[in-house]
Amino acid sequence: MIDLNNFTPLGSLIGGILIGAAAALLLLANGRMTGISGILGGLWSTERGGGLR
């Protein structure tokens, strides 16, 4: 059952939008993905210095 006293769909939506916008901004600015996909993708990178730092 959902606890309606602590159910905040609007706050959750705004938080998700902020996280998505930050990830998109980082991708556009640095050309790299955030999170586990960026870390694992860097391990298989063929570019020099493309691995973990």
C-alpha positions, 0 to 999 in steps of 0.5 A: 500500500502507498503511504499517501502522507509521504507520496511526492510524485511532483518532487520525484519528477522534478528530481528526475528531470534535474538528474537527467539534465545534469547527465545530458549536460555532462555528455554534451560538455565532455562527450562522456557518459555518467554512471556505470555505463561510462565507467565500463565503456572506458575500460574497453576504450581504444583511445590512449588514456581512455581507461579508469583514472 
